[in-house]
Amino acid sequence: MAEIIRMPKMSDTMEEGVIAAWLKKVGDAVKPGDILAEVETDKATMELESYEEGVLLYIGVEEKNAVAVNGVIAIIGEKGEDIDSLLKDIEGGDAPTPKAEEKKEEKTETPKEEKAAPAPQKAEAPKESIDVSGINATVLTMPKMSDTMTEGTIASWLKKVGDTIKSGDIIAEVETDKATMELESYDDGVLLYIGVEEGNAVEVDGVIAIVGEKGADYEKLLKAHKAKSGGAEAPAPEEKKEEKPAATEAKAPETKPSETKPAEASAPTSSSENGRVIASPLAKKMASDKGIDIALVKGSGEGGRIIKRDVESFDPASVKPVASQATAATSAAASAPALGQESFREEKVSQMRKVIAKRLAESKFGAPHFYLTMEINMDKAIASRQSMNEVSPVKISFNDFVIKASAMALKQHPKVNSSWLGDKIRYNDHIHIGMAVAVEEGLLVPVIRFADIKSLSQISTEAKTLGGKAKNKELQPKDWEGNTFTISNLGMFGIDEFTAIINPPDACILAVGGIKETVIVKNGQMQIGNIMKVTLSCDHRVVDGAVGSAFLLTLKGLLEDPVRMLI
């Protein structure tokens, strides 16, 4: 009996997933444990396993398209099994069943939708049937790589039209709201068509490329896709675009060898015809952290692609001064604005920034915030930290003190360690502290789990590891899911005091300022003290003023006398 495969909920914040790539096609035999597809969530790209045995009879979501949690993805059953009745019950499954749909539409919908519906539907059937049966090629669409993703940007193409592609080859780099991810091919063939230029965005399920047999008529596939979605790109104009890059790329290898002579490091075929450096996201990040000009690194990957080991083994001394001076002169000339002339530049909003904007706007305007600020004397904390670091295996920071003290305070005030769920409030017994980390595109919040039962040195080690992973875009779903309370610390930037927007699903977030030496009054005498200000943002639907104040009072006591944290 046929079984419907639905989109699973792969993270606590996931509302929808994008099919990054189908690893099986209609007609393939499937066994339990086989990977059906790769699904992009808001956190990572994950593998979707089959728990059924049979034949893949139906695919309800094309690659690069998003589907809501519990939405129909596919149907698995016995070979030749009639699934028309199941398809009738699937609201969004029009495209894969043209014959059945046509009959439905002709009989029931013709009188209502005569003006718009019949034309595309009639055109759909013949085109789709011909394409599926006669063309040995696959349309690659933009996968949904996170639950909040609505579109992706092609950061760079690593293959060009006419290139031979094998399963596992990296075709392009795609920028999402969370990271820059590599788009792999799961088919063998030739890259016949590129539908999106570098730097341009495409909606989830939008056509990216076509891979197939050399000489395959991909135009019919594009027309069929256009008939299904009502918005595919026309193949005719694209043909011209493809021919031009192919010509320029053919000339590129001739000029590159000559360039390698004057400057060894800039010689690799690591740049495309428009000057974009071809490098993995990790290599770019490592080069940026080390202050290395990625354009000077010689790539050893496929097609001269710069990868991690190239950056690790790069010796700046090996680059001739002429090359670096030329690069500096070119960049300086390009960046220098004309005197007395108004200028500006605009950048497309990154996927990460779009999601941050959406989630924080929902939190700020959906949850009634109120704020509680308190001053904490950090004199004893400073002395304790200095003493601990003399014997600690890892350097303990003041942020580690705040995380540990917050975890212990949450244990005494469980109402702060809670979440608003609409018709109920969840009070968490476990304590998972989210730690806001600034990355180039925005903010990520890795989670330190069970922080209340960990020592300061354990928290310090974990915080440093997670912070490094966040900046290198190496976090996994388990690293960022499940926070029950969040801390945002801007003290290292010289900020004395600020307010933070609550990070859903938490009910509170603690904003931590820097430690400032100032005059305080103690026992009627003025003296110098080290003061740190903290502000607790509370969701008034869950936490009242008295509850938040009691939490801050406990936090203050723990930080002003850190020995109490060791009990």
C-alpha positions as CSV (number, residue, x, y, z in Angstrom):
1,M,0.0,0.0,0.0
2,A,1.3,3.4,-0.9
3,E,2.6,5.6,1.9
4,I,2.7,9.5,1.9
5,I,6.1,11.0,2.9
6,R,5.7,14.3,4.7
7,M,8.2,17.1,5.6
8,P,9.4,16.3,9.1
9,K,10.1,19.0,11.8
10,M,13.8,19.0,12.0
11,S,14.3,21.8,14.5
12,D,12.3,23.5,17.2
13,T,12.0,26.7,15.1
14,M,11.4,25.0,11.7
15,E,8.2,25.9,9.9
16,E,9.2,24.7,6.4
17,G,12.0,23.0,4.6
18,V,13.6,23.3,1.2
19,I,14.4,20.3,-1.0
20,A,18.0,21.0,-1.7
21,A,18.4,18.0,-3.9
22,W,16.5,14.8,-4.8
23,L,18.8,11.8,-4.5
24,K,16.1,9.5,-5.9
25,K,13.8,10.0,-8.9
26,V,10.4,8.7,-9.8
27,G,10.6,5.0,-10.6
28,D,13.6,4.3,-8.4
29,A,13.5,1.4,-5.9
30,V,13.8,2.6,-2.3
31,K,14.8,0.7,0.8
32,P,14.6,1.6,4.5
33,G,17.6,3.8,5.3
34,D,18.1,5.1,1.7
35,I,18.5,8.9,1.5
36,L,15.6,10.3,-0.5
37,A,16.7,14.0,-0.5
38,E,18.6,16.7,1.2
39,V,16.5,19.2,3.0
40,E,17.6,22.7,3.9
41,T,16.3,24.1,7.1
42,D,17.0,27.5,8.7
43,K,20.0,25.9,10.5
44,A,21.6,23.3,8.1
45,T,21.2,21.0,5.2
46,M,20.1,17.6,6.5
47,E,19.4,14.2,4.9
48,L,15.9,12.8,4.6
49,E,15.8,9.1,5.1
50,S,13.2,6.6,3.9
51,Y,11.6,4.3,6.4
52,E,9.5,2.6,3.8
53,E,10.4,0.0,1.1
54,G,9.0,0.2,-2.4
55,V,9.2,2.4,-5.5
56,L,9.2,6.2,-5.6
57,L,5.9,6.8,-7.3
58,Y,5.5,10.6,-6.9
59,I,7.6,13.6,-6.1
60,G,5.4,16.5,-4.8
61,V,8.1,19.2,-4.4
62,E,10.7,20.1,-6.9
63,E,14.3,20.9,-6.0
64,K,14.9,24.3,-4.5
65,N,11.3,24.7,-3.5
66,A,10.0,25.0,0.0
67,V,7.3,22.9,1.7
68,A,5.7,23.5,5.1
69,V,6.2,21.0,7.9
70,N,3.9,18.1,7.4
71,G,3.5,19.1,3.7
72,V,3.5,16.2,1.2
73,I,7.0,15.5,-0.2
74,A,6.6,12.2,-2.0
75,I,4.7,8.9,-2.2
76,I,6.3,5.4,-2.0
77,G,4.4,2.3,-2.9
78,E,4.4,-0.8,-5.1
79,K,5.4,-0.6,-8.8
80,G,2.4,0.3,-10.9
81,E,0.2,1.0,-7.9
82,D,-2.7,3.4,-8.6
83,I,-2.2,6.6,-6.5
84,D,-4.9,8.8,-8.1
85,S,-7.0,8.7,-5.0
86,L,-4.1,9.8,-2.9
87,L,-3.2,12.6,-5.3
88,K,-6.8,13.9,-5.2
89,D,-6.4,14.4,-1.4
90,I,-3.2,16.3,-1.8
91,E,-4.0,20.0,-2.2
92,G,-0.6,21.1,-3.6
93,G,0.1,18.1,-5.8
94,D,-1.1,19.5,-9.2
95,A,2.1,19.5,-11.2
96,P,3.0,15.8,-11.1
97,T,-0.4,14.6,-12.1
98,P,-1.3,16.4,-15.3
99,K,-3.6,13.8,-16.8
100,A,-5.7,13.4,-13.7
101,E,-5.8,17.1,-13.2
102,E,-6.8,18.0,-16.7
103,K,-9.9,15.8,-16.3
104,K,-10.8,17.4,-13.0
105,E,-10.4,20.8,-14.4
106,E,-12.3,20.2,-17.6
107,K,-15.2,18.6,-15.8
108,T,-15.5,20.8,-12.7
109,E,-13.4,24.0,-13.1
110,T,-14.0,24.9,-16.7
111,P,-17.2,27.0,-16.0
112,K,-15.5,28.8,-13.1
113,E,-12.0,29.3,-14.5
114,E,-12.5,29.3,-18.3
115,K,-10.7,32.5,-18.8
116,A,-7.3,31.7,-17.1
117,A,-7.1,28.1,-16.3
118,P,-7.7,26.1,-19.5
119,A,-4.9,27.6,-21.5
120,P,-1.9,26.7,-19.2
121,Q,-3.5,23.4,-18.3
122,K,-3.9,22.2,-21.9
123,A,-0.4,23.3,-22.7
124,E,0.9,21.5,-19.6
125,A,-0.1,18.0,-20.5
126,P,1.6,17.5,-23.8
127,K,4.8,19.3,-22.8
128,E,5.2,17.5,-19.6
129,S,4.6,14.0,-21.0
130,I,7.1,14.6,-23.8
131,D,9.7,16.0,-21.5
132,V,9.5,13.3,-18.9
133,S,9.6,10.5,-21.4
134,G,12.0,11.8,-24.1
135,I,14.6,14.1,-22.5
136,N,17.5,12.7,-20.5
137,A,18.1,15.8,-18.3
138,T,17.3,17.1,-14.9
139,V,16.1,20.5,-13.8
140,L,18.0,21.8,-10.8
141,T,16.0,24.1,-8.6
142,M,16.8,26.2,-5.6
143,P,16.5,24.0,-2.5
144,K,15.0,25.3,0.7
145,M,18.1,25.2,3.0
146,S,16.4,26.5,6.1
147,D,12.8,26.7,7.4
148,T,12.8,30.5,7.0
149,M,14.5,30.6,3.6
150,T,12.4,32.0,0.7
151,E,15.3,32.7,-1.7
152,G,19.0,32.0,-2.2
153,T,21.7,34.0,-3.9
154,I,24.2,32.3,-6.2
155,A,27.5,33.5,-4.7
156,S,29.6,31.8,-7.4
157,W,29.4,29.2,-10.2
158,L,32.1,26.6,-10.0
159,K,31.1,25.0,-13.3
160,K,30.2,26.5,-16.7
161,V,27.9,25.5,-19.5
162,G,29.4,22.6,-21.3
163,D,31.4,21.2,-18.4
164,T,31.1,17.5,-17.6
165,I,29.7,16.9,-14.1
166,K,29.9,13.9,-11.9
167,S,27.8,13.0,-8.9
168,G,29.3,14.8,-5.9
169,D,30.8,17.6,-7.8
170,I,30.2,21.1,-6.4
171,I,28.3,23.1,-9.0
172,A,27.9,26.4,-7.2
173,E,28.0,28.2,-3.8
174,V,24.6,29.5,-2.5
175,E,24.2,32.2,0.2
176,T,21.3,31.5,2.5
177,D,20.1,33.3,5.7
178,K,22.5,31.2,7.8
179,A,25.6,30.5,5.8
180,T,27.2,30.1,2.4
181,M,26.6,26.5,1.4
182,E,27.9,24.3,-1.4
183,L,25.4,23.0,-4.0
184,E,26.3,19.5,-5.0
185,S,25.2,17.6,-8.1
186,Y,23.7,14.2,-7.6
187,D,23.5,13.4,-11.4
188,D,26.1,12.6,-14.0
189,G,26.0,14.5,-17.2
190,V,26.8,17.9,-18.9
191,L,25.8,21.3,-17.5
192,L,23.4,22.3,-20.3
193,Y,21.9,25.5,-18.9
194,I,22.5,28.1,-16.2
195,G,19.4,30.1,-15.2
196,V,20.8,32.5,-12.6
197,E,23.9,34.7,-12.9
198,E,26.4,35.1,-10.0
199,G,25.3,37.6,-7.4
200,N,21.6,37.2,-8.3
201,A,18.9,35.8,-6.0
202,V,16.3,33.1,-7.0
203,E,13.3,32.0,-5.1
204,V,13.1,28.6,-3.6
205,D,12.2,26.1,-6.3
206,G,13.3,28.5,-9.0
207,V,15.3,27.1,-11.8
208,I,19.0,27.2,-11.3
209,A,20.4,24.9,-13.9
210,I,19.9,21.9,-16.1
211,V,22.2,18.8,-16.1
212,G,21.8,16.0,-18.6
213,E,22.9,14.2,-21.7
214,K,24.9,16.2,-24.1
215,G,22.6,17.7,-26.8
216,A,19.4,17.1,-24.8
217,D,16.6,19.5,-25.6
218,Y,16.6,21.4,-22.3
219,E,14.3,24.1,-23.8
220,K,11.3,21.8,-23.6
221,L,12.1,21.1,-19.9
222,L,12.1,24.9,-19.3
223,K,8.8,25.3,-21.0
224,A,7.3,22.5,-19.0
225,H,8.6,24.0,-15.8
226,K,7.2,27.4,-16.8
227,A,3.8,25.8,-17.5
228,K,3.9,24.2,-14.0
229,S,5.0,27.2,-12.0
230,G,3.8,30.0,-14.3
231,G,7.1,31.9,-13.9
232,A,10.1,30.1,-15.4
233,E,12.6,31.8,-17.4
234,A,12.4,31.7,-21.2
235,P,15.1,29.5,-22.7
236,A,15.7,31.5,-25.9
237,P,17.4,34.5,-24.4
238,E,19.3,32.3,-22.0
239,E,20.9,30.5,-24.9
240,K,22.7,33.6,-25.9
241,K,23.9,34.3,-22.4
242,E,25.3,30.8,-22.2
243,E,27.2,31.1,-25.5
244,K,29.0,34.2,-24.4
245,P,30.4,32.9,-21.2
246,A,31.4,29.7,-22.9
247,A,33.4,31.7,-25.4
248,T,35.0,33.9,-22.8
249,E,35.8,30.9,-20.6
250,A,37.4,29.2,-23.6
251,K,39.8,32.2,-23.9
252,A,40.5,32.4,-20.2
253,P,42.9,29.5,-20.0
254,E,45.1,31.1,-22.7
255,T,45.6,34.3,-20.6
256,K,46.0,32.6,-17.2
257,P,49.3,30.8,-17.9
258,S,50.9,34.1,-18.9
259,E,49.6,35.7,-15.6
260,T,51.3,33.0,-13.6
261,K,54.8,34.1,-14.7
262,P,54.9,37.5,-13.1
263,A,53.1,36.5,-9.9
264,E,53.1,32.9,-8.8
265,A,50.4,33.3,-6.2
266,S,47.9,34.9,-8.5
267,A,48.5,32.4,-11.2
268,P,46.0,29.7,-10.4
269,T,42.8,29.4,-12.4
270,S,41.0,30.7,-9.3
271,S,39.1,33.5,-10.9
272,S,36.2,33.4,-13.3
273,E,35.8,35.7,-16.3
274,N,34.4,38.4,-14.2
275,G,37.3,38.4,-11.7
276,R,35.4,36.4,-8.9
277,V,37.8,34.3,-6.9
278,I,36.7,30.6,-6.8
279,A,37.2,29.4,-3.2
280,S,35.3,27.4,-0.6
281,P,33.4,29.4,2.1
282,L,35.8,27.9,4.8
283,A,38.9,29.0,2.8
284,K,37.5,32.5,2.4
285,K,36.8,32.7,6.1
286,M,40.2,31.4,7.1
287,A,41.9,33.8,4.7
288,S,39.9,36.7,6.1
289,D,40.8,35.8,9.7
290,K,44.5,35.5,8.9
291,G,44.5,38.8,6.9
292,I,45.4,37.0,3.6
293,D,44.3,38.3,0.3
294,I,42.5,35.3,-1.1
295,A,43.3,36.3,-4.7
296,L,47.0,35.6,-4.0
297,V,46.4,32.1,-2.9
298,K,47.0,29.3,-5.4
299,G,44.1,26.8,-5.6
300,S,44.8,23.1,-5.7
301,G,41.1,22.1,-5.9
302,E,39.1,21.2,-9.0
303,G,39.5,23.9,-11.6
304,G,42.0,25.9,-9.5
305,R,39.5,26.2,-6.6
306,I,41.0,27.4,-3.4
307,I,40.3,25.1,-0.4
308,K,41.3,24.9,3.2
309,R,44.7,23.3,2.8
310,D,45.7,26.0,0.3
311,V,45.1,28.8,2.9
312,E,46.8,26.8,5.7
313,S,50.0,26.2,3.5
314,F,50.1,29.8,2.0
315,D,53.3,31.7,2.7
316,P,52.8,35.5,2.2
317,A,56.6,35.8,1.7
318,S,56.4,33.7,-1.5
319,V,54.3,36.4,-3.1
320,K,56.4,38.9,-5.1
321,P,56.2,42.5,-3.9
322,V,55.1,43.7,-7.3
323,A,52.0,41.6,-7.2
324,S,51.0,42.9,-3.7
325,Q,51.8,46.5,-4.7
326,A,49.7,46.2,-7.9
327,T,46.8,44.7,-5.9
328,A,47.0,47.5,-3.3
329,A,47.2,50.2,-5.9
330,T,44.3,48.8,-7.8
331,S,42.1,48.4,-4.7
332,A,43.1,51.9,-3.5
333,A,42.2,53.5,-6.8
334,A,38.9,51.6,-7.0
335,S,37.9,52.5,-3.4
336,A,39.0,56.2,-3.4
337,P,35.9,58.4,-3.9
338,A,36.1,61.5,-6.0
339,L,36.6,64.7,-4.0
340,G,33.4,66.8,-3.7
341,Q,31.2,64.2,-5.3
342,E,28.3,62.5,-3.6
343,S,28.4,58.7,-3.7
344,F,26.8,55.6,-2.1
345,R,26.6,51.9,-2.6
346,E,23.8,49.4,-2.2
347,E,24.0,45.8,-1.2
348,K,21.4,43.1,-1.5
349,V,20.1,42.0,1.9
350,S,21.6,38.6,2.9
351,Q,19.4,35.7,3.8
352,M,20.7,35.7,7.3
353,R,19.8,39.4,7.7
354,K,16.4,38.8,6.3
355,V,15.6,36.1,8.9
356,I,17.0,38.2,11.7
357,A,14.8,41.1,10.7
358,K,11.7,38.9,10.5
359,R,12.3,37.0,13.7
360,L,13.2,40.0,15.8
361,A,10.4,42.1,14.5
362,E,8.0,39.4,15.4
363,S,9.5,39.2,18.9
364,K,9.6,42.9,19.5
365,F,6.1,43.7,18.2
366,G,4.6,40.4,19.3
367,A,5.9,40.0,22.8
368,P,5.3,42.9,25.3
369,H,8.8,43.7,26.5
370,F,9.8,45.4,29.7
371,Y,13.3,46.1,31.0
372,L,15.0,45.8,34.4
373,T,18.5,47.3,34.9
374,M,20.8,46.6,37.8
375,E,24.4,47.6,38.7
376,I,26.8,44.9,39.9
377,N,30.0,45.5,41.8
378,M,32.6,43.2,40.1
379,D,35.6,43.8,42.5
380,K,35.5,40.3,43.9
381,A,34.8,38.8,40.5
382,I,37.9,40.4,39.2
383,A,40.0,39.1,42.0
384,S,38.5,35.6,41.8
385,R,39.0,35.5,38.0
386,Q,42.7,36.4,38.4
387,S,43.2,33.7,41.0
388,M,41.3,31.0,39.1
389,N,43.2,31.7,35.9
390,E,46.4,30.9,37.7
391,V,45.4,27.2,38.0
392,S,42.6,26.9,35.4
393,P,43.5,24.7,32.3
394,V,41.7,27.4,30.1
395,K,41.4,31.1,30.5
396,I,38.1,32.0,32.2
397,S,36.4,35.2,31.0
398,F,33.9,37.5,32.7
399,N,31.3,36.3,30.2
400,D,31.9,32.7,31.6
401,F,31.1,34.1,35.1
402,V,27.9,35.7,33.8
403,I,26.8,32.4,32.1
404,K,27.5,30.3,35.2
405,A,25.8,32.9,37.5
406,S,22.8,33.2,35.2
407,A,22.4,29.4,35.1
408,M,22.5,29.1,38.9
409,A,20.0,32.0,39.3
410,L,17.6,30.4,36.8
411,K,17.6,27.3,38.9
412,Q,16.4,29.4,41.9
413,H,13.9,31.3,39.7
414,P,12.4,28.7,37.2
415,K,9.7,31.1,36.0
416,V,12.4,33.1,34.2
417,N,13.5,29.9,32.5
418,S,10.3,29.6,30.5
419,S,8.6,30.1,27.1
420,W,5.2,31.5,26.0
421,L,3.4,28.9,23.8
422,G,0.2,30.8,23.1
423,D,-2.3,28.6,25.1
424,K,0.2,27.5,27.7
425,I,3.5,28.4,29.4
426,R,6.4,26.0,29.4
427,Y,8.6,26.0,32.5
428,N,11.9,24.3,31.6
429,D,13.6,22.1,34.2
430,H,16.8,22.0,32.2
431,I,18.9,25.1,31.7
432,H,20.4,25.7,28.2
433,I,22.1,29.1,27.9
434,G,22.1,30.7,24.4
435,M,25.2,32.9,23.8
436,A,24.8,35.6,21.1
437,V,27.8,35.6,18.8
438,A,28.4,38.3,16.2
439,V,29.4,37.0,12.7
440,E,30.0,38.9,9.5
441,E,26.3,38.7,8.3
442,G,24.6,39.1,11.6
443,L,24.1,37.1,14.8
444,L,24.1,33.4,15.7
445,V,23.2,31.9,19.1
446,P,25.0,28.7,19.9
447,V,23.8,27.0,23.1
448,I,25.7,25.8,26.2
449,R,23.6,22.9,27.5
450,F,23.1,22.1,31.2
451,A,25.2,25.2,32.1
452,D,24.1,25.0,35.7
453,I,26.0,21.7,36.3
454,K,29.1,22.6,34.4
455,S,32.2,24.2,36.0
456,L,33.6,27.6,34.9
457,S,36.4,25.9,33.0
458,Q,34.0,23.6,31.2
459,I,31.8,26.6,30.3
460,S,34.9,28.5,29.1
461,T,36.1,25.7,26.9
462,E,32.6,25.1,25.4
463,A,32.0,28.8,24.8
464,K,35.3,29.3,22.9
465,T,34.6,26.2,20.8
466,L,31.1,27.2,19.9
467,G,32.2,30.8,19.2
468,G,34.8,29.6,16.8
469,K,32.4,27.3,15.0
470,A,29.9,30.1,14.7
471,K,32.4,32.4,13.1
472,N,33.6,29.7,10.7
473,K,30.0,28.7,9.9
474,E,30.6,25.2,11.2
475,L,27.7,25.0,13.7
476,Q,25.4,22.0,13.5
477,P,21.7,22.0,14.5
478,K,22.5,20.5,17.9
479,D,24.7,23.5,18.6
480,W,22.0,26.2,18.2
481,E,18.8,24.5,19.2
482,G,17.1,24.3,22.6
483,N,18.0,27.5,24.3
484,T,15.9,28.4,27.4
485,F,17.6,31.7,28.2
486,T,19.9,34.0,26.2
487,I,22.8,36.3,27.1
488,S,24.1,39.1,24.9
489,N,27.3,40.7,26.0
490,L,28.6,43.9,24.3
491,G,31.0,44.8,27.2
492,M,34.1,44.0,25.1
493,F,33.0,46.7,22.7
494,G,33.0,49.4,25.4
495,I,29.2,49.5,25.7
496,D,28.2,50.4,29.2
497,E,24.5,49.6,29.0
498,F,21.9,48.5,26.4
499,T,18.7,46.6,25.9
500,A,18.2,43.5,23.9
501,I,15.3,42.0,22.0
502,I,14.1,38.7,23.3
503,N,15.3,35.6,21.4
504,P,12.3,33.3,20.8
505,P,11.3,31.0,22.3
506,D,12.9,32.4,25.5
507,A,10.9,34.6,27.8
508,C,14.0,36.7,28.8
509,I,17.3,37.8,27.5
510,L,20.1,39.4,29.6
511,A,22.1,42.3,28.1
512,V,25.5,42.7,29.6
513,G,27.6,45.9,29.5
514,G,31.3,46.4,30.2
515,I,33.0,46.7,33.5
516,K,33.7,50.3,34.3
517,E,35.9,51.8,37.0
518,T,33.9,54.5,38.8
519,V,33.3,56.2,42.1
520,I,31.0,54.3,44.5
521,V,29.8,55.0,48.0
522,K,30.6,52.2,50.5
523,N,29.9,52.5,54.2
524,G,29.5,56.2,53.8
525,Q,32.9,56.6,52.1
526,M,33.6,57.3,48.5
527,Q,35.9,54.9,46.8
528,I,36.8,53.4,43.4
529,G,34.8,50.4,42.3
530,N,34.3,48.3,39.2
531,I,30.7,48.4,38.1
532,M,29.0,46.3,35.5
533,K,25.4,47.1,34.3
534,V,23.0,44.3,33.2
535,T,19.5,44.7,31.7
536,L,17.0,42.0,31.7
537,S,14.4,42.1,28.9
538,C,11.3,40.2,29.9
539,D,8.2,39.0,28.1
540,H,5.4,40.4,30.3
541,R,3.1,37.6,29.2
542,V,5.3,35.1,31.2
543,V,7.5,37.1,33.6
544,D,6.3,39.8,35.9
545,G,8.4,42.6,37.3
546,A,8.8,41.1,40.7
547,V,9.9,37.7,39.2
548,G,12.5,39.4,37.0
549,S,13.7,41.6,39.8
550,A,14.2,38.6,42.1
551,F,16.2,36.9,39.4
552,L,18.5,39.9,39.0
553,L,19.0,40.2,42.8
554,T,20.2,36.6,42.9
555,L,22.4,37.1,39.9
556,K,23.9,40.2,41.6
557,G,24.7,38.2,44.8
558,L,26.4,35.5,42.8
559,L,28.6,37.8,40.8
560,E,29.5,40.1,43.7
561,D,30.6,37.0,45.7
562,P,31.7,34.4,43.1
563,V,32.7,31.8,45.8
564,R,28.9,31.1,46.2
565,M,29.0,29.7,42.6
566,L,31.4,27.0,43.7
567,I,29.0,25.6,46.3
